[in-house]
Amino acid sequence: MLKGVKNEKDAKFNVGQWLPSDQEFYNNWLKKVLKEAEAEQDQTLLPPVQALKDLIESDRYLWNLFHMMFEEVPAKYVETPMDTPAVHNYHQMLRVINRVMHRAPEFNATGLVGFPINAILDYPMATKAGYVAFMDPRVNQKLRDILDYWGRFLQSPDSTYVLNRSKEGWLGDEALKSMCNAAYGENFHDIFACPNNDIDQQYGFKSWDHFFTRTFNPGVRPVANADDPDSIANACESAPYRIAHNLPLKAKFWIKGQPYSLIDLLHNDSLTSEFVGGTLYQAFLSALSYHRWNSPVSGTVVKAYNLYGSYYSETLPQGFENPNGPDPAAPNDSQAYITETASRAVIFIKADNPKIGLMCFVAVGMAEVSGNEITVKVGQHINKGDQLGIFHFGGSTHVLLFRPGVNVKFNLHGQEPSLGSHNIKVHDEIARVE
């Protein structure tokens, strides 16, 4: 069951709805996948899954870690009176991952299993051995190959089987209502740009990814204060998580407080020193959100590139080391930590407004990342609200960086940054520079 959850009634709501808050639904999902995987255990593993198996078994160090991570899971989380399911060893882990490679997420009103591999690894990633293993570059390369394989399935017509009108389908009444509520609208096709308006033809979406990365119709999200250079727009449809000032060049980002470490966040980019002592804003997306990134300012793209890091690493203080119990839906409580470790896209923008000057947008992939796609080019001039890129299934947190001396006054629409915050519309003002 979800880490730290002692019974169904105590199930913690999972921020972003990437994992279900309904413990029974989660248990039934994992039991079903485990059963299917066991029935297929004599079948050949898919090439990227086999490659991870080969890596584990060809290296004694990794082989030990992948044994230890399952052995380190406390017995009370594995041997429960409710017969809750769990993955017990890396052989079973690989078979279950193999099983979900040709599945798209189904809708559930309590939260979907949108991170199926994250759900499979929820326990081992909270252990000390898991912390070490899931930071190993060799392991992450194999995991990236697995996620790219799954991403290609999600971009294929075969993935559209979940775009139906059933209770578990994304075009069912409850699903459409949830997405419209998340977007503050009435009718799905009035809010989102659909290739056609025929629900029985899946609104014309050609794949799960096509549906997931859908855009708003023109006029649904106008840019607030479009002609005011002092107004900073929300880059994503996202909820405020944290604001940090006087950013250090280097910090121990893996400790409990998860301070930001610029040299790690920006991978020692030559422009890193520009932001020492500056300000950071971080916000997260939900499974029902619009998943494209948009420029918070008008300006010119100075640099734009991808950094490939970890996928299933959470900070140790949020794992089984936490005396209050581990994060039941990792890596929600490790969002600051993963800005320094996870796969991410980095875009430096020189704002037209000299009060802002050079700033940086970082899209951070959490868990199942098919790709952080950058859609702008170096040297390109962009207007506030123009698209910067796309979270293909799995991206869910982002960061804005401002240099020291930039006097940013945030407008978070009556709320405080936290895991309990709610979405601010993309293109709405989130700050002003004075």
Secondary structure, DSSP 4 states (H G I P E B T S, - for coil): --TT--SGGGPPP-GGGSS-S-HHHHHHHHHHHHHHHHHTTTSPPPHHHHHHHHHHHH-HHHHHHHHHHHHTS-HHHHS-TT------SHHHHHHHHHHHTT--PPP-TT-----HHHHHTTTGGGSHHHHHHTT-HHHHHHHHHHHHHHHHHHTSGGGGGG-SSSTTSTTSHHHHHHHHHHHT-S-HHHHB--S-S-GGGGGG--SHHHHHT--BPTTSSPPTTTT-TTEEE-SSSBEEEEEE-S--SS--TTSTT----HHHHTTT-TTGGGGTT-EEEEEE--TTS--EEE-SS-EEEEEEEEE--BSS---GGGTTT-TT---TTTTGGGHHHHTTTB-EEEEEEEESSTTT-EEEEEEEE-SS-SEEEE---TT-EE-TT-EEEEEETTEEEEEEEE-TT--EEE--TT--SSTT--PBPTTSEEEEE-
